[in-house]
Amino acid sequence: MTPRTASCLCGALSVTCEGDPFRISVCHCLDCQKRSGSSFAAQARFPAKQVTVTGEAKVWVRTADSGKTSDHHFCPTCGGELWYVAEPFRDMMAIPIGRFADPAFPPPEYSVYEERKHGWVQIVGDGVEHYD
């Protein structure tokens, strides 16, 4: 498998991922809508041991209503979030699919928090699992 590289908008921060993602998903929760600036967020989770980071990142820690935390890593120059790590998957780096800038990136396997999904959004594809 060819390594995949994702970067922030200015290119000062990047990650190179070896192997296939552990999970590719779309999330419609309100926090992901805010995080992505869109009606949903699409991300690929890679085991951290398969990811090499190049550049310096700033980290912002968010505490959810559940008390669980997520660490959001972003470029200090352009502000683009490049990955986050969230409980309970502390050994997984969730990287927004758009950061790879690759229209051939594999499609999502899961669509979660669909009760928060915008009515005009449809996540389609063979084998996509849908969860409210």
Buried (B, 14 or more C-beta within 10 A) or exposed (E): EEEBBBBBEEEBBBBBBBEEBBBBBBBBBEBBBEBBEBBBBBBBBBBBEBBEBEBEBEEEEEEEEEEEEBBBBBBEBEEBBBBBBBEEBEEBBBBBBBBBEEEEBEBBBBBBBBEBBEEEEEBEEEEBEEEE
